[in-house]
Amino acid sequence: MDQRGGLLVGKDRVSAEHSFRPALKLWAEILSIPEPGLAICGFGMRDVSFDQGMPVPLAVFRDGLRNPEHDPSLMSVFKLNDQHAYLRFDASSSLSIGDVIAFGISHPCTCFDRWRQFYVLSDDERISGVCQTFFS
């Protein structure tokens, strides 16, 4: 959208890249690092939609705090199975088991029927509420 002039909000043009936020974030712990540059994360096809592309790393957290040392743009999910995501990252990175990664997903609509509830986050990424889903 930015290549076509951005978004028109009132009479102002704004950047889509800097204006949009993910509608849904998925948070997953690194469960294993079986080899340099490969991490296994604790989510899979049962947890997240992937019909419009793989989940995208947004941020890394360690001990509950955002860890700016890690650049999520240098990471990518390349495979999902039922329960796990396979994440490529720079082998010289200090990612470790137990780190938590926030992921953006391409199509949140198809995730709502997979969960009975979603947590609402405040601007400082703390849980501020719970939304129930009602699918039968």
Secondary structure, 3 states (H helix, E strand, C coil): CHHHCCEEECCEEECHHHHCCCCCEEEEEEEEEEECCEEEECCCCCCCCCCCCCCEEEEEEECCEECCCCCHHHCEEEEECCCCEEEECCCCCCCCCCCEEEEECCCHHHHHHHCCEEEEECCCCCEEEEEECCCC
